[in-house]
Structures are given as structure tokens and as C-alpha cells.
Amino acid sequence: MKRHTPRFLAVWLAALALLPSELAFSQSALSEAGVGDDDSFLIELEAYVKYGGDIVVIDGLTGLEYHRESEVVKTIHANLPKIMGGLHNRLLLLEAQHMNFLMTQGVAHVKKLADLAESFGIKGHGIDKEQWLLKERTILARLRSEPFFQIKELVVWEKESLSAVALRGNERAKHLRYNPDEQRWERRILTEWKVGIRNRNNYKMVRKWQGLNLDTNEGFHISDTLPGNVYVSAFNEVPVSFPIIVSREENADEQIARIQQLIVKNLSYLYDPFSWAGRRSTRFRGRFVSDLLRHMENRSYRVNDREWFDRTICNFLNDIVTVEMYGLKEVYNFYVTRRFENNRSQMGIAMDPLNWVEGEDRPTYKPRKVNVRFNFNNPDGARFVLLDLYLRYGYKFAENLRTKLVALKKKESGKEIVMQSIEEVTGKPARVYIKAAEKAQAEGVLHYWETDRKGGA
């Protein structure tokens, strides 16, 4: 076995090199598209229609309207509606394209999975196109009708006037803090998204809270669960107060360029209505197998270890379809993303609870230690053993297992049937093969994490 395991790994790594790259996912459509790094975005702004509504300019220190002569403030104020309009239009385009892909590719995925499942005796699984991604389609319809974000005020802080003494007792100052390590003032935005859902007998307010450090692009996201029966008019607009720090001593053109670019970067993270449905890195991707699993759990099947078998076989069948449609990298990518990177509370490039004021106690987050080990007795581990068999033996193994399962006349151990198939197809004792596959698949996933996913050599 010591010589056998490296050969397994070599087979998978060769497969990874030949298959298409994994689907691209990040936090939001705007950040994924690199809008914040696109210099041409700001150049094209004149083509956009005004975002709507007047933005009041407030002096942060006094709370009154800002009337000082400042080319920086004047230009940012004039361009902010166009920036928001441009971001809204870009988000709408990106999400419409993404939804179209999901509505076509997703339906094809479910069809392939349902056909494969039926051949294994799991009948009746399918897709209701009217209900498919209904929540997401409702959010898209709301996005089409009008923007979610409305910048209500631009709060101006003059750098030369900032001090702990000057800010004492100032309610707006809770969104500023001095970072002694960086020797700079930092700003934050906190937003609350509200959805009021009225049914015949009750009214429910669903909320999500977002926060972002505008100078580090680190923040948090916390949300209630958005119900499936949400409707377009239930979504309220999100009022935003946007703080900027200007200097009377720095070059005006340089300040304008820097502040505008940072605004675009900030809002590419913050303006994400689809985060109601889940983080972009994982939403939709787990839907296929979870739907199949729920369907199977409500049906009878002639095995007596259903808790192990249902999850194992559903993941295995979905892995076959995923490898066929997207490549092996998508299986590995989704696994490591969900296990090691899926911090549901993170906003932006890193998690920051932004507890700047006494009494704020949003929890922080520590990434999981990357440690990959598989155990066949656990459905998640068994899933990768079966994936290994499919990668090495293809439909020969799948057909052997399928034949055994559909021929069952009484309830038997699903695990024992799988082990019988392993021995018949590989010609090796099941325990020997399983042990080697567990180790080699763990090495394959870890290698993917360290190279492809993390950008290693």
C-alpha cells in the first residue's frame, strides 16, 4: 500500500490538469467582477442616469450642512449619484446573467441528477421550474424595479480638525476611529436591510445587518433567514450615510481619485442584495444534493443504514454529474470553500465585527485549521471513497453498485453492498482499498488547497 497511494494521487492530479477550471465564486457579483479595480468604470460614469434623490452634504463636526468651498467635496458630491447608478446597473447586469446561467445550467444539472438517481431506484426527483430559485428571482425583480441602496447624506470630516477632544459627544463620530498602528483615521458604514412580509394573519420584519471598514474593506454580515414567500414590494430601501475624510492641505485631484476609487471598492462589497440567500461562494452550489437528499429521505429504500447510506449515495451521484458538467476542480473547490472559507458573517476581504463603540459585541471569527482526513464510516468520508472509485473505474463501478442496489428484495446493509462492489471492481479487499483511497483523496484535496485554491506553485 505504501507504493499504491502515490499512484492514486498522481492519477487525480493529472485529471485536475485536464479538466476545466472550477466555477468562479466570491462574495458578491460586483467584487467578483473586479469593479473596484476597474479604472475604466469611473471614466464611463457620464453615460449613467442619475441614481435618484438628493444627497445632503453634512459637516461631521457640527451636524449642519457643509458650506465650505472644497473642490474635493463638490466633485465627490456630484459624482456619487453617478457612481451609485453605475454600480446598480452593473450589478443588475451581472446578476441577470448569473441567474440566466443558473436557470439553464441548473435545470440541466437537476435533469441529469434525476435521471441518474432514477437508475439507482430513487424515483420521482425533479425540478419545479416555477419554484426553482424563486427567492433569488424575486430579489432580482426588486433590483430591476428600483435600487436597494439610497445614499441620503455625505458626511464630510476634515482631517486637520479631527481629534479625540473634537469628537467627544458627537453621535456621528461613532463611525470614526483612530488606528494608532496605521496612524490614520478609519471610517465605517453600518447598514440595516429590512423586509416586511405581511401575510393574512401576521406581519414579520426580517433583517440583515452589514458593516464595513471603508479603509480596510473588512467587515461583517449578519442576517435573518429570508422566507421563500417573499414578494417584491416587501423589500425596503436601505438608507446610507457615507462618511469621507478630506484634507485642506493635500492635492485635490489626488484626493478625488483616491476617494472615488475607494467608494467603488467599498460598495462593490456592501451592495449585495443576494447575500440574503447565502454567501455567493456557496449559494446554489449545495442546492442540488440537498434537494435530492430531502427527496430520498421521504422515500423507502431497501437498505437498513439509511443515515449513512442516503447522504453517501446522494453525494456520490451528484459528484458524478458535477465532474461531468464542470470538472473535478468544482468538487474540490466547493468542499474546501464550505469547510475552510465559508464564514457566513464575513463582509469584504476579511472578518471584522467593527465593535468600535462600548456595548457592541458582535462575535469575531477564527478560520478553521486546514486538516483533511476522511473516514469511510462517515458519509462525508465515504463520499470521497466512492468519488475515488468513479475517477479510477468510471461507470464500471457505478454500474456494479447500481445493479446490486436495484436488485434488492429485502433490506440489507448499504455499506456492505458498497464494500462488495469495491472488491468486485478493484479485485482488492475493500478495507485495503478504502484505507488507501481515504489517504490519497485527503492528499488530493489538500494539494488542491495549497496550489490551485491558494495560488501556490
C-alpha positions as CSV (number, residue, x, y, z in Angstrom):
1,M,0.0,0.0,0.0
2,K,2.9,2.4,0.5
3,R,3.7,2.3,-3.2
4,H,0.0,2.3,-4.2
5,T,-1.1,5.6,-2.6
6,P,1.2,8.0,-4.5
7,R,-0.1,6.4,-7.8
8,F,-3.6,7.3,-6.8
9,L,-2.6,10.9,-6.1
10,A,-0.8,11.1,-9.5
11,V,-4.0,10.0,-11.3
12,W,-6.1,12.7,-9.6
13,L,-3.5,15.5,-10.2
14,A,-3.3,14.6,-13.9
15,A,-7.1,14.7,-14.0
16,L,-7.2,18.1,-12.4
17,A,-4.8,19.4,-15.1
18,L,-7.0,18.2,-17.9
19,L,-10.4,19.2,-16.6
20,P,-11.9,22.7,-16.9
21,S,-11.2,25.2,-14.1
22,E,-13.6,25.5,-11.3
23,L,-16.5,27.9,-11.4
24,A,-15.6,31.4,-10.1
25,F,-17.3,32.5,-6.9
26,S,-16.6,35.2,-4.4
27,Q,-18.6,37.4,-2.1
28,S,-20.7,39.5,-4.5
29,A,-21.2,39.9,-8.2
30,L,-19.6,43.4,-8.1
31,S,-16.5,42.4,-6.2
32,E,-16.2,39.2,-8.2
33,A,-16.2,41.2,-11.4
34,G,-13.4,43.4,-10.0
35,V,-15.4,46.6,-10.4
36,G,-13.4,48.2,-7.6
37,D,-10.2,47.5,-9.5
38,D,-11.5,48.7,-12.9
39,D,-10.2,52.2,-13.7
40,S,-12.5,52.4,-16.7
41,F,-15.6,52.2,-14.5
42,L,-15.1,55.8,-13.2
43,I,-14.3,57.1,-16.7
44,E,-17.6,55.7,-18.1
45,L,-19.8,57.3,-15.4
46,E,-21.1,60.1,-17.6
47,A,-23.1,57.5,-19.5
48,Y,-25.2,56.7,-16.5
49,V,-28.5,58.2,-15.5
50,K,-28.6,59.9,-12.1
51,Y,-29.2,57.4,-9.4
52,G,-32.1,59.4,-7.9
53,G,-32.7,61.5,-4.8
54,D,-30.8,64.5,-3.5
55,I,-27.7,63.8,-1.3
56,V,-27.3,66.2,1.6
57,V,-23.8,67.2,2.5
58,I,-23.2,67.3,6.2
59,D,-20.3,68.7,8.2
60,G,-19.4,65.8,10.5
61,L,-18.2,68.1,13.4
62,T,-21.2,70.4,13.5
63,G,-24.0,68.2,12.1
64,L,-25.1,71.1,9.9
65,E,-25.0,71.3,6.1
66,Y,-21.5,71.7,4.8
67,H,-20.9,75.0,3.0
68,R,-17.1,75.4,2.9
69,E,-15.5,75.7,-0.5
70,S,-13.9,72.4,-1.4
71,E,-13.3,71.1,-4.8
72,V,-13.0,67.6,-3.4
73,V,-16.3,67.6,-1.7
74,K,-18.0,69.3,-4.6
75,T,-16.8,66.7,-7.1
76,I,-17.5,63.7,-4.9
77,H,-21.0,65.0,-4.2
78,A,-21.6,65.5,-7.9
79,N,-20.3,62.1,-8.9
80,L,-21.7,60.0,-6.1
81,P,-25.2,59.5,-7.7
82,K,-23.5,58.5,-10.9
83,I,-21.2,56.1,-9.1
84,M,-24.3,54.5,-7.4
85,G,-26.2,54.4,-10.7
86,G,-23.3,52.8,-12.4
87,L,-22.9,50.2,-9.7
88,H,-26.6,49.4,-9.7
89,N,-26.7,49.0,-13.4
90,R,-23.6,46.8,-13.4
91,L,-25.0,44.7,-10.5
92,L,-28.3,44.2,-12.3
93,L,-26.5,43.1,-15.5
94,L,-24.2,40.7,-13.7
95,E,-26.9,39.1,-11.6
96,A,-29.3,38.8,-14.6
97,Q,-26.5,37.0,-16.5
98,H,-25.8,34.8,-13.5
99,M,-29.4,34.0,-13.0
100,N,-29.8,33.1,-16.6
101,F,-26.9,30.7,-16.3
102,L,-28.4,29.1,-13.2
103,M,-31.8,28.8,-14.7
104,T,-30.4,26.9,-17.7
105,Q,-27.4,25.1,-16.3
106,G,-29.1,24.4,-13.0
107,V,-32.1,22.8,-14.8
108,A,-29.7,20.7,-16.9
109,H,-27.9,19.6,-13.7
110,V,-31.1,18.6,-11.9
111,K,-32.3,16.7,-15.0
112,K,-29.0,14.7,-15.2
113,L,-29.1,14.1,-11.5
114,A,-32.7,13.0,-11.5
115,D,-32.1,10.6,-14.4
116,L,-29.1,9.1,-12.7
117,A,-30.9,8.8,-9.3
118,E,-33.8,7.1,-11.0
119,S,-31.5,4.5,-12.4
120,F,-30.4,3.8,-8.8
121,G,-34.0,3.3,-7.8
122,I,-34.5,6.8,-6.4
123,K,-37.6,7.8,-8.4
124,G,-39.6,10.9,-8.7
125,H,-36.9,13.5,-8.1
126,G,-37.1,16.5,-10.4
127,I,-37.5,20.3,-10.6
128,D,-40.4,22.6,-10.4
129,K,-39.3,25.4,-12.7
130,E,-41.9,27.8,-11.2
131,Q,-40.3,27.4,-7.8
132,W,-36.7,27.0,-8.9
133,L,-34.6,29.9,-7.4
134,L,-37.9,31.7,-6.6
135,K,-36.4,33.7,-3.8
136,E,-33.4,34.8,-5.9
137,R,-35.7,35.7,-8.8
138,T,-37.8,37.8,-6.5
139,I,-34.7,39.7,-5.4
140,L,-33.7,40.2,-9.0
141,A,-37.1,41.6,-9.8
142,R,-36.8,44.0,-6.9
143,L,-33.4,45.1,-8.2
144,R,-34.9,45.8,-11.6
145,S,-37.7,47.9,-10.2
146,E,-35.5,50.3,-8.2
147,P,-32.2,50.4,-6.3
148,F,-31.9,49.0,-2.8
149,F,-29.3,51.5,-1.6
150,Q,-30.1,55.2,-1.3
151,I,-27.3,57.5,-0.3
152,K,-29.1,60.0,1.9
153,E,-26.1,62.1,3.1
154,L,-22.5,62.6,2.5
155,V,-20.8,63.2,5.8
156,V,-17.6,65.3,5.5
157,W,-14.8,65.1,8.1
158,E,-11.8,67.5,7.7
159,K,-8.6,65.7,8.6
160,E,-7.0,68.7,10.1
161,S,-9.9,69.1,12.6
162,L,-10.1,65.5,13.8
163,S,-9.1,64.8,17.4
164,A,-10.5,62.8,20.4
165,V,-11.4,66.1,22.0
166,A,-13.2,67.5,19.0
167,L,-15.2,64.2,18.5
168,R,-16.3,63.9,22.2
169,G,-20.0,63.5,22.5
170,N,-20.5,63.6,18.7
171,E,-23.1,60.9,17.7
172,R,-21.7,60.7,14.1
173,A,-18.2,60.1,15.5
174,K,-19.1,56.5,16.4
175,H,-18.4,55.7,12.8
176,L,-14.8,57.0,13.1
177,R,-11.8,55.7,15.0
178,Y,-8.1,56.4,15.1
179,N,-5.8,53.5,14.3
180,P,-2.5,54.1,16.1
181,D,-0.8,51.3,14.3
182,E,-1.5,52.8,10.9
183,Q,-1.5,56.3,12.2
184,R,-4.7,57.2,10.4
185,W,-8.4,57.8,11.0
186,E,-10.7,55.0,9.8
187,R,-14.4,55.1,8.8
188,R,-17.2,52.5,8.9
189,I,-20.6,52.1,7.4
190,L,-23.3,50.1,9.2
191,T,-26.4,49.3,7.2
192,E,-29.7,47.6,8.1
193,W,-31.7,45.9,5.4
194,K,-35.4,45.4,6.2
195,V,-38.0,43.2,4.6
196,G,-41.6,43.5,5.9
197,I,-43.6,40.4,5.0
198,R,-47.4,40.7,5.5
199,N,-49.5,37.6,5.5
200,R,-53.2,37.2,6.1
201,N,-52.9,36.9,9.8
202,N,-49.5,38.4,10.7
203,Y,-46.6,40.8,9.9
204,K,-43.0,39.8,10.1
205,M,-39.9,42.0,9.8
206,V,-36.8,40.2,8.5
207,R,-33.5,42.0,8.8
208,K,-29.9,41.8,7.8
209,W,-27.1,43.9,9.2
210,Q,-23.9,44.7,7.3
211,G,-20.8,46.7,8.3
212,L,-17.6,47.6,6.5
213,N,-14.4,49.4,7.5
214,L,-14.2,51.7,4.5
215,D,-10.4,52.0,4.8
216,T,-9.6,48.3,5.1
217,N,-12.6,46.7,3.3
218,E,-13.1,44.3,6.2
219,G,-16.4,43.8,7.9
220,F,-19.4,41.7,8.9
221,H,-22.7,40.4,7.6
222,I,-25.5,39.1,9.9
223,S,-28.9,38.2,8.6
224,D,-32.2,36.6,9.5
225,T,-33.4,33.9,7.1
226,L,-35.4,35.3,4.2
227,P,-38.5,33.2,3.7
228,G,-39.4,31.7,0.4
229,N,-42.7,33.5,0.2
230,V,-41.1,37.0,0.0
231,Y,-42.5,39.4,-2.6
232,V,-41.0,42.3,-4.5
233,S,-42.8,45.1,-2.5
234,A,-41.7,43.7,0.8
235,F,-38.1,45.0,0.4
236,N,-37.5,48.4,1.9
237,E,-34.8,50.7,0.6
238,V,-31.6,50.9,2.5
239,P,-30.7,54.4,3.6
240,V,-26.9,55.0,3.8
241,S,-24.9,57.8,5.4
242,F,-21.5,57.8,3.7
243,P,-18.5,59.4,5.5
244,I,-15.4,60.8,3.8
245,I,-12.3,62.4,5.2
246,V,-10.9,65.3,3.2
247,S,-7.8,67.4,3.7
248,R,-7.3,71.1,3.1
249,E,-3.6,70.5,2.6
250,E,-3.4,67.6,0.1
251,N,-3.7,67.8,-3.7
252,A,-7.4,68.0,-4.7
253,D,-7.2,65.8,-7.8
254,E,-5.3,63.1,-6.0
255,Q,-7.8,63.1,-3.2
256,I,-10.8,62.9,-5.6
257,A,-9.2,59.9,-7.5
258,R,-8.4,58.1,-4.3
259,I,-11.8,58.7,-2.6
260,Q,-13.8,57.7,-5.6
261,Q,-11.9,54.6,-6.2
262,L,-12.3,53.6,-2.6
263,I,-16.1,54.3,-2.7
264,V,-16.4,52.0,-5.7
265,K,-14.4,49.3,-3.9
266,N,-16.4,49.7,-0.7
267,L,-19.8,49.5,-2.4
268,S,-18.8,46.5,-4.5
269,Y,-18.8,44.6,-1.2
270,L,-21.7,46.3,0.6
271,Y,-24.2,46.4,-2.3
272,D,-25.1,42.8,-2.4
273,P,-28.9,42.1,-2.0
274,F,-28.3,38.4,-2.9
275,S,-26.5,37.8,0.3
276,W,-30.0,37.3,1.8
277,A,-30.0,34.0,0.0
278,G,-26.5,32.9,1.2
279,R,-22.8,33.8,0.5
280,R,-22.1,33.9,-3.1
281,S,-19.2,31.4,-2.6
282,T,-21.7,28.6,-1.6
283,R,-25.2,29.6,-2.6
284,F,-26.8,27.5,-5.3
285,R,-23.9,25.0,-5.3
286,G,-25.2,22.8,-2.5
287,R,-28.8,23.0,-3.6
288,F,-28.6,20.0,-6.0
289,V,-27.5,17.4,-3.5
290,S,-29.6,18.8,-0.6
291,D,-32.8,18.7,-2.7
292,L,-32.0,15.1,-3.7
293,L,-31.3,14.1,-0.1
294,R,-34.6,15.6,1.1
295,H,-36.4,13.8,-1.6
296,M,-34.7,10.5,-0.8
297,E,-35.3,10.8,3.0
298,N,-39.0,10.9,2.3
299,R,-39.0,7.6,0.3
300,S,-38.5,4.0,1.2
301,Y,-35.3,2.2,0.1
302,R,-34.1,-1.3,0.7
303,V,-31.2,-0.6,2.9
304,N,-31.2,-0.5,6.7
305,D,-28.4,2.0,7.4
306,R,-30.2,5.0,5.9
307,E,-28.4,7.7,7.9
308,W,-25.1,6.6,6.4
309,F,-26.4,5.4,3.0
310,D,-28.7,8.3,2.0
311,R,-26.0,11.0,2.4
312,T,-23.3,8.8,0.8
313,I,-25.2,7.8,-2.3
314,C,-26.8,11.3,-2.9
315,N,-23.4,13.0,-2.7
316,F,-21.9,10.3,-4.9
317,L,-24.5,10.7,-7.6
318,N,-24.2,14.5,-7.5
319,D,-20.4,14.2,-7.7
320,I,-20.7,12.2,-10.9
321,V,-22.9,14.9,-12.5
322,T,-20.6,17.7,-11.2
323,V,-17.5,16.1,-12.6
324,E,-19.2,15.5,-15.9
325,M,-20.5,19.1,-16.2
326,Y,-17.9,21.3,-14.5
327,G,-14.8,19.1,-13.8
328,L,-13.2,17.6,-10.7
329,K,-12.0,21.0,-9.5
330,E,-15.6,22.1,-8.7
331,V,-16.0,19.2,-6.3
332,Y,-12.7,20.1,-4.5
333,N,-13.3,23.8,-4.7
334,F,-16.8,23.6,-3.1
335,Y,-15.6,21.2,-0.4
336,V,-12.7,23.5,0.7
337,T,-14.7,26.7,0.3
338,R,-17.5,25.4,2.5
339,R,-15.2,23.8,5.1
340,F,-12.4,26.3,5.4
341,E,-13.6,29.6,4.0
342,N,-17.4,29.8,4.4
343,N,-17.5,32.3,7.1
344,R,-21.2,33.4,6.8
345,S,-20.5,36.5,8.9
346,Q,-17.6,37.9,6.8
347,M,-18.1,41.0,4.7
348,G,-15.3,42.2,2.3
349,I,-11.8,40.8,2.3
350,A,-11.8,39.7,6.0
351,M,-14.0,39.4,9.0
352,D,-14.2,42.4,11.3
353,P,-17.1,42.8,13.8
354,L,-16.4,46.5,13.9
355,N,-17.0,46.8,17.7
356,W,-16.0,50.4,17.9
357,V,-18.4,51.6,20.5
358,E,-19.0,50.4,24.0
359,G,-21.8,47.9,24.1
360,E,-21.2,46.5,20.6
361,D,-20.4,42.8,21.0
362,R,-20.7,41.2,17.5
363,P,-18.6,38.0,17.6
364,T,-15.4,37.7,15.7
365,Y,-14.3,34.7,13.7
366,K,-11.3,32.5,13.6
367,P,-10.6,30.4,10.4
368,R,-10.6,26.7,10.8
369,K,-7.3,24.9,10.8
370,V,-6.8,23.2,7.4
371,N,-6.7,19.5,8.2
372,V,-8.2,17.0,5.7
373,R,-8.9,13.4,6.9
374,F,-11.6,11.1,5.6
375,N,-13.3,8.1,7.3
376,F,-15.4,5.7,5.3
377,N,-17.7,5.2,8.3
378,N,-18.7,8.8,8.0
379,P,-20.9,9.7,5.0
380,D,-18.6,12.6,4.0
381,G,-15.6,10.3,4.0
382,A,-17.5,7.6,2.2
383,R,-18.5,10.1,-0.5
384,F,-14.8,10.7,-1.3
385,V,-14.0,7.0,-1.4
386,L,-16.8,6.5,-3.9
387,L,-15.6,9.5,-5.9
388,D,-12.2,7.9,-6.0
389,L,-13.7,4.7,-7.4
390,Y,-15.6,6.7,-10.0
391,L,-12.4,8.6,-11.1
392,R,-10.4,5.4,-11.4
393,Y,-13.0,3.0,-12.7
394,G,-15.8,5.2,-14.1
395,Y,-19.2,3.7,-14.8
396,K,-17.8,0.2,-14.2
397,F,-18.0,0.8,-10.5
398,A,-21.2,2.8,-10.7
399,E,-23.0,0.2,-12.8
400,N,-21.8,-2.6,-10.4
401,L,-23.2,-0.8,-7.4
402,R,-26.4,0.2,-9.2
403,T,-27.1,-3.4,-10.3
404,K,-26.8,-4.6,-6.7
405,L,-29.0,-1.9,-5.3
406,V,-31.9,-2.1,-7.7
407,A,-31.9,-5.9,-7.3
408,L,-32.5,-5.8,-3.6
409,K,-35.5,-7.8,-2.4
410,K,-35.2,-7.1,1.3
411,K,-33.4,-4.6,3.4
412,E,-29.7,-5.1,3.7
413,S,-26.7,-3.0,4.8
414,G,-25.9,-0.3,2.2
415,K,-22.3,-0.1,3.5
416,E,-21.8,-3.9,3.0
417,I,-23.2,-3.6,-0.6
418,V,-20.8,-0.8,-1.4
419,M,-17.9,-2.8,0.0
420,Q,-18.9,-5.8,-2.1
421,S,-18.8,-3.6,-5.2
422,I,-15.4,-2.3,-4.3
423,E,-14.0,-5.8,-4.1
424,E,-15.6,-7.0,-7.3
425,V,-14.5,-4.0,-9.3
426,T,-11.0,-3.4,-7.9
427,G,-10.0,-7.0,-7.2
428,K,-8.7,-5.9,-3.8
429,P,-10.0,-6.3,-0.2
430,A,-12.4,-3.5,0.4
431,R,-10.8,-2.4,3.7
432,V,-7.4,-2.2,1.9
433,Y,-8.7,-0.1,-1.0
434,I,-10.8,2.1,1.3
435,K,-7.8,2.9,3.5
436,A,-5.7,3.9,0.5
437,A,-8.5,5.9,-1.0
438,E,-9.1,7.8,2.2
439,K,-5.5,8.8,2.4
440,A,-5.0,9.6,-1.2
441,Q,-8.2,11.7,-1.6
442,A,-7.3,13.7,1.5
443,E,-3.9,14.4,0.0
444,G,-5.5,15.3,-3.3
445,V,-7.9,17.8,-1.6
446,L,-5.0,19.3,0.5
447,H,-2.8,19.6,-2.6
448,Y,-5.6,21.4,-4.4
449,W,-6.0,23.8,-1.4
450,E,-2.3,24.5,-1.3
451,T,-1.8,25.1,-5.0
452,D,-4.9,25.8,-7.1
453,R,-7.1,27.3,-4.4
454,K,-4.4,29.3,-2.6
455,G,-2.4,30.2,-5.6
456,G,0.7,28.1,-4.8
457,A,3.2,26.9,-7.3
